[in-house]
Amino acid sequence: MPKRSAGLLLYKIDAGALRVLLVHPGGPFWRGKDKGAWTIPKGEIAEGEEALAAARREFREETGHDAGGAAVALTPVRQAGGKIVAAWAVEGDLDAGAIVSNSFDMEWPPRSGRTQSFPEIDRAQWFGLAEARERINKGQIVLLDELEARLPRVPRD
């Protein structure tokens, strides 16, 4: 059974253009990686948890903010590793520079016997769709495409 995650694609209309919030994973593996490394805030769905509730919980854990408002279900995507991501588009706004992420512990450096703590998300940023398509995990590009199709009257960047 593939792993299942849920996340929110937060978007806003800024100066007449569509912008989406993407986050960059924290930790040493992702340091220095940019194009193809960004993602929507998402995480695993706990046993017995409703997927949208998981998406809202993960958003709060990874950004320190709540994403209230109506959630529009997007078509789930399967990423290269097989993980299935259920996502919802939510219109909203937040200061990307003021995110506060939860953290995780791992042995670092490898085989050192030392455990270090890293933020799950090290930064967030608002992107126009063209740049977002370059930065986001390739398996999630279709989420941007679907959002764009659902908002046909919004000017693009």
N, C-alpha and C positions, 0 to 999 in steps of 0.2 A: 504494500500500500504506500503510495507516494506521500511525502510530507505535505501538509496543507498549512498555508499562511494566509493571513488577511491583512489588508492595509487600506489606507485612505489616500486618494489623490486629491490634495487640497489645491484649489484653483481660485484665481481672482481676475477681475478685469481691472487693469492698472493703466491709466492714461489711454484708455480705449483699446488696449491690447490684452490678449489672454496670457496669463502667467501661471506656472505650476510650481509647487514647492517640491523639491527633491532633497534627499538627505544623503550624506556621504558616510559610509560605515567607518567606525573607529577601529583601532587596534593596529598592530604592526603589519598585518598582511595587506591592508588597504592603504597604508601610508605611501604616498607618492603615486597612487593610481587615481586616474581622473576619468577619462572617457570610458564609458561602459561600466563604471563603478557605482554611480549614483543610483538611487532607488526611491520608491515611494516608502514612507514610514510603514513598516509591516512587521509581522512576527507570527510565530506558530499559534495555531488555534488549540487551546487546552481541551482536554477530554471533556465532552459534554457542554462546551462553551458555544454559544451562537456566534457565527462568523462575523457579523457586523459588530457585535459587542467586543469581540477580540480585536477587530480593526481599530475601534475607538480606544480600547485599552492600550494597544501597542503605540498608537499615535501619541497618547498622553505620556507613556513611559519613555518614548524616544525623543520627544520634543519638550516635554514639560508643559504642554498646552492641550486644552480640550478643543476638539473640532466639532462644535455643535452644528446644527443645521441639518437640512434634508440631505440624505445620502442616496445617491442614484447608483444602483448596481451596474457595474461594468461586467463584461464577459470575462470569466476567469481565464488566466493564462497559465501555460506550463513553461517553466523556465528550463534552460539547458540541462540542469542537474536532475530534472524530473519533478521538482517541487511545483505544486499547484498554488497559485496566488489568486484569491478572491479579492476584488477591489471595488471600492465605491468612490465616486466623485462627490466632493463636498465643496461648496463655495464658502470661502472664508479668508481670513487674513491673520497674520501674526508676524512678529519681528523675527526674521530668520537668524539674526545675529544674537538673539536672546534665548536660544533653545537651551534646555538643560536635559541631558540624556541620562538614562540609567547606565549602569556599568556592568562589565563582566570581568571575571578573573580567569587568567590562563598562565601557564608556565611560560615565562619569557626571560631571557632568551631560551630557545629550545634546549632541553636536556641540562638546564642550569640548576634545576631544583628550586628556583625562585618563582614565586607567584606574583604577578603584577595585575593591577586593575586598569581597565581601559574603558572609555565611554563607548557605548554601543553605536552611537552616532557622534561623529566629531564636528560636523557642521551641517547647516542647512542653507539653501539658497533658492531664490525665486528665479525661474528661467522662462524665457519665451519658448514657444514650441520647437523652433528650429534648433536652438542650442540644447534644449532638454533632450531631443532625439539623439544628439551626439553624446550626451553625458549619461543617460539612463542605461541600466542593464538592458541588453538587447531583447531579452524575453519580455520586457515591460513596455516596449515601444508601442505595441498595439493598444495599450491603455491610453496613451496620448492620442493615437489615431481615433479611437472611439470617442474620447472626450471632445476632440475637435469636430467630429461628425455630429455630435449631439448639440453643439453650440455654433450652428452655421452662420449666424449673423454677427459674430464677434470678429473684429479685425485681427489679423495675425501680425506677428512681428516682422 
